[in-house]
């Protein structure tokens, strides 16, 4: 009889531990979901508000050499192109955003997206896969793309609308 009571106590402890573990997992999963899904809207609004107002947390206006607020214009679709290499040709995909200063330049960049896309595709397709494997090759391609976009826009608009070309995604297979 004492053995039956001992087995019941051990079985009860095991069930209680399982219930506690399940409760901890559910609470932890709920907290993780809340932080990942619930908090994202506030942080993006805060960042965009800070970017548009041109101030940091202390309320002090950031200086950008009197050029205006840095704004980012995303290209509507990623660039996909073939890149010749030493051993074999590769396929590359690059996602690009343009850094401009001020809303006037932002509107000009948006208006001339087809011209910018054509220029970037010309620069990207003239690259070599062996160079794009290295970090220095990627930086060189980004800088060359920036110079070419500035040159084409200066000829068309009369000013360097785009300050910098940024790669937000880079995949090569």
Secondary structure, 3 states (H helix, E strand, C coil): CHHHHHHHHHHHHHHHHHHHHHHHHHHHHHHHHHHHHHCHHHHHHHHHHHHHHCECCCCCECCCCCCCCEEEEECCCCEEEEECCCCCCEEEEEEEEEEEEHHHHHHHHHHCHHHHHHHHHHHHHCCCHHHHCCHHHHHHHHHHHHHHHHHHHHHHCCCCCEEEEEEEEEEEC
